[in-house]
Amino acid sequence: LTTVRYAVRHETLYCYERRVAHAHQQLHLTPRSFARQRCLEHGIQIDPEPAVRNEYIDAFGNGVTRVELDRPHEQLQVIAQMQVNLEAVPELPVDEGEAWEQVRDQLCYHARTRDQDCLEAMRFKGESPYVRIKRVFSDFAQDCLVSGGSVLAVASALMNKLHEEFTYTPGATEITTPLLEVFHKRQGVCQDYAHLMIACLRSAGLAARYVSGYLHTGAQASDGNPSQLVGADASHAWVSVFAPPHGWVEFDPTNNLLVQQDHVALAWGRDFGDVSPLWGVILGGGEHTLEVRVAVHALAAPAPA
Amino acid sequence: MLDSTQLLYPGSVQRYDELLEPDGSIREHWRALIDHLANGGADAARRSVELTRRLIVENGVTYNVYADPQGRDRPWQLDPLPLLIAADEWRTIEAGVQQRAQLLNALLADLYGEQRLIAEGVVPAELAFGHPNFLWAAHGTRPVRDCWLHLYAAELARAPDGHWWVLSDRTQTPSGHGYALENRAIIARVLPELVNELTVRPLGAFFQALREGLMTLADDESSPLVVVLTPGPFNETYFEHAFLARHMGLPLVQGQDLTVRDDTVYLKTLLGLRRVHGILRRLDDDFCDPLELRADSALGVPGMLGVVRAGRVVLANALGSGVLESAGWLGFLPGAAQALLGEPLRLPSVATWWCGEEPALEYAIAELDRLVVKPTFPNQRFEPRFGRDLSSEERALLIERLRSRPYAYVAQERISLSQAPSWRAGASVRLAPRTLTMRVYAIATAHGYKVMPGGMARIAADGVVDIVSSQRGGGTKDVWILPERGNEDLSAALDTLPTRRMRHDELPSQLVENLYWLGRYSERCEDKARLLRATLTMRTSAAVWRNARAQCVRFGVLPKEGDPAESLFDDAQEFGLAADLGRLGWCATRARSVLSAEHWRAISVMQQQFNAAGATRDDPLEALDGLLVALSALSGFALDDMTQDDGWRLLMLGRRFERVHFLVGLIADRLLEGAPLLQAELEWLLDVGGVSITYRTRYASIPQLTPVLQLLVFDETSPRALCFQWIAIRRALAELAQSLGVAPDTQLEQPIACLIDMAGANMAEEGNGGDARRRALSAALAELSVAVGQVADRIALRHFSLMDLDMHTVAS
């Protein structure tokens, strides 16, 4: 198994119809380091130069950059650049691991001391602002919840079902489209696929997080076939499921695959709202246009350590 | 004089009675009150009820109900009889509420910090993490002196055994303490002798402590700025926000009055940005910062959480404190008290089972008949259901629901509420029992939590039932805590808060804007009322009537068609008097925190009277007479009752500008018309201008154009004349400029000089010379009016422009 190195350039350009008098922006554009990913370097350029810029780590461990623009501006450009090393994810036998009912019960309250992994998972099993837990989601997930099946088996079945029954349609939804509406339309973008899968897992009592990041498609995907993957020209989103004893396992429901070595993770949280790459509140501005460009390049394989 | 036993009602076997012993005799601490009522007799009782009702209306005490089809403020309901609590009993409640506030504060600190209680299984993670008000963005923040809970309220009920139980906790933005204070003010006027005789414990010191507490926590500044943050006039308890702000001498602000720069909160004032050190917020947790919390909140202040993270503002209560508002916590508080305070919980909660625990769920299902099922979280759409009221089908559905998402429900024992007497002043005066709950308040001080010696009791709308709610139309009672025997509360004489004047650099721009428009609408209504009255009086004089009516149509106060007397009260007429009175009321509502109680009462009574007249439409002239008297009173309040700060200056400028526009509109165009102004029309003009009597005493002749114009335009001593407005405007502009440290606006000097040049000229002369003079005067007036408009626009731009930009969120 070899390490892969990627360079990512993520460019965001807002053009406003009128001048923006003042703006606060919050950026989740710093890649995380965790088991399968190591951030080697990263930087964020902002134009115009912010009056105030500071950084902190949020409750979920993500690096956040906050900026304040206090001079009138008609456009805002943010360029995030980074290099990361990705390790290959070991092949997991889908049918192994604890049964989903067992994990569900383990995540419920019992009047006793819990371990760190379990506490971490408990943060991601409840409702969150973009993921309400509704009957329709547990009904949808019903036939994937095979009695005694492993969490991985349940998640894989669910991912298959979502991929079959929903159509990836750029522009079909917006950030503000309620999940129930997406569910009934059966159309959406990667963010919707991720939210739907999370809603179904949580309504079964399991823990799932929303991961924001980038996807490398290149000329060829890692399996050697020409890429059919979607989500390459913009930032991407997928799902991470708590599946003991394997820990957190990542699924990409938009592309119906288990995350291997093509997904560069920026940040994770309960849903999009916790980790949106750029989120701002502006004063003035009127209408705006948004351009996003993402380029992910594989670099020469790093020398063995 | 009545026999006190005639007043009484039979006691209850199932409920605790606040007034009666089980044997039907009067409890010791109620005896003085009952004797007083009996001595006063039926007339005194009726007077009490009537006086209470009148004071509520006149003080404008309201509670907005969103669902109210009329969309109006609803008068507050207050029973004239207080709830009496004896000293020894109060000690128990006080200690219990104190401890509970301390416990909940420690629990918040743990949930937003280490989360030890979750890790140890003392409290369920689901209750915190599943709650919409658990703000992950606030996790890891540490408020000044670890004070999360500055103000806390416990909703209490007394069980049949006489013990008080906690029904629910209010930890986010507890409301009602302002109403409690207003209730006391009213009842102290209704039963003054009793308040003295019983030496009822006063409430004022509590509010002083609340204010001082925030001031001392707010940094090391010598004069910290603390504001009250309200969601605005549409909120159900806006009355209370304005009342508290006025009472504590703190600016009342909305989200858009504040801005965050470099992790610091600022208030937008007339003099620019002023740092805010403390915020007593009435805005819900998740609405406070659209940058990190609810993106759709236009009420919040973007960047607020960054300020909290930087420890640069004291928020009362801290962001995220709403997470404890869930019945789910109740069953876990005894364990939390042991874990966090190392002591048992003093004040028990009503027995509650959170269904997220398997055994609790099974118990709840087995005992459903004697339990009520409620939602765990406030964002669930689920009305509480009483097990025993369900059909077998409903019951099965409910059980299925509980099993599918057990953690989202709690089951609670029903409590038989206690009952207390309330006045029924019908044909025969007597007491009737009403079930009640009582809200008690605690605040954080440098010496621990202090409990307000009083509270707000809520009684059922009708009879004795086990649900009491203001939303459902119940009433309230003042709560009297009786002093310890032999240790009479000496602070009774100190029950007034030393008023702290708002510094002029603390006037929020938005408040000033509302004052300015209050001034404009007050004058506009007065002018229009006078115009209408003079016109309706002239109905008999056909020639004048046509002209006068045309003027009214031009001003927008009458429609082209239809009966003028009818349309007077029609608020669909866009620029009509009724609509402008509505706007006046709206501006007054938004400026209420700086209006005196009497000033507000005058506005409120005026509107009620006009609405009452509108309902009958009997005599429009009489309605206008009454309205004009009331409007003159407003002008008196503006002159004699308000601090003459920059806010007042803008209010007065608003009035003066409006008057100039009105006079110009009345005269300028008419001067261009060829037809001469006849005597009847001049009389009408004098009447519209409000100077008929001045004219008569000064000129002792029938009206002639030149002296009429002298009085309406050039006279510098007549308060209704245009040049008098000019003198006042010039002074106000100069004072305002001085206070702001800028050069005064001089644009009006030239058009005024031009106008004054024409003073004394003969305007009545017929022929070309007269025509030219009238045209010149008309043009000079029109020019002045335009210039006034421009000066007004500049003021708006300089002082109010910060409000003009829309705020919105962008995301990628």
Interface residues (C-beta under 8 A of the other chain):
Chain A: T12 Y14 A21 H22 H24 Q26 A51 V52 N54 Y56 D58 A59 F60 R66 E68 D70 C108 Y109 H110 A111 R112 T113 R114 L119 M122 R123 K125 G126 E127 P129 I133 R135 S138 I175 S235 G269 R270 G273 D274 S276 P277 L278 W279 G280 V281 I282 L283 G284 G285 H288 L290 V292
Chain B: Q115 I118 A119 E120 G121 V122 P124 A125 E126 F129 G130 P132 W136 A137 H139 G140 T259 V260 R261 D262 D263 P290 L291 E292 R294 A295 P302 G303 G306 R309 G356 E357 E358 F377 S404 R405 Y407 L805 D806 M807 H808 T809 V810 A811 S812
